[in-house]
């Protein structure tokens, strides 16, 4: 997670430098024809990086969070030497149909299962893998 934060922060700083250089005259217009084109290209790159860097950061955070769930299940199975019990516990947790009353998206990755309980159109935007996938992975550890 630290590496992700540093990389996304670097992209945000670079985009901020492009935008500030355009706003405060870092690139002066020259008499030749290429000066204006270079400034426009840098401004476009800055705007694209400024828009995309937070989105990429969120997607990477969610992907890492999903991978960490599988690793936590594997560590729990290794520690207890009873993956079937962990699979049953996950099934019981997921069987509760009521969503939690106060859940923030910023802390959703800290829960054992998805606290929102709704099915999203894509697991790509979820902080938790599907419970069925986690249970399947735990069942595969028993074989």
Residue pairs with C-beta under 8 A, 6 or more apart in sequence:
1 61
1 64
4 57
4 60
4 61
4 64
5 57
8 53
8 54
8 56
8 57
8 60
11 49
11 52
11 53
11 56
12 49
12 50
12 53
12 54
14 46
14 49
15 45
15 46
15 47
15 48
15 49
15 50
15 53
16 46
16 50
17 46
18 42
18 43
18 45
18 46
18 49
19 43
19 46
19 47
19 50
20 26
21 27
21 42
21 46
22 39
22 42
22 43
22 46
27 35
27 38
27 39
27 42
28 35
29 35
29 36
29 39
59 124
59 125
61 109
61 127
62 109
62 124
62 125
62 126
62 127
65 109
65 127
65 128
66 123
66 126
66 127
66 128
66 129
69 128
69 129
69 134
70 129
70 134
70 137
73 83
73 86
73 90
73 134
73 137
73 138
74 137
74 141
76 86
77 83
77 86
77 138
77 141
80 86
83 138
83 139
83 141
83 142
84 138
84 139
84 142
86 138
87 134
87 135
87 138
87 139
90 112
90 113
90 131
90 134
90 135
90 138
91 131
91 135
93 112
93 113
93 131
94 113
94 131
96 117
97 117
98 117
99 115
99 116
99 117
99 118
100 115
100 116
100 117
103 111
103 115
103 116
108 114
108 115
108 116
108 127
108 128
109 127
109 128
111 128
113 128
113 131
114 126
114 127
114 128
114 131
120 126
123 129
123 130
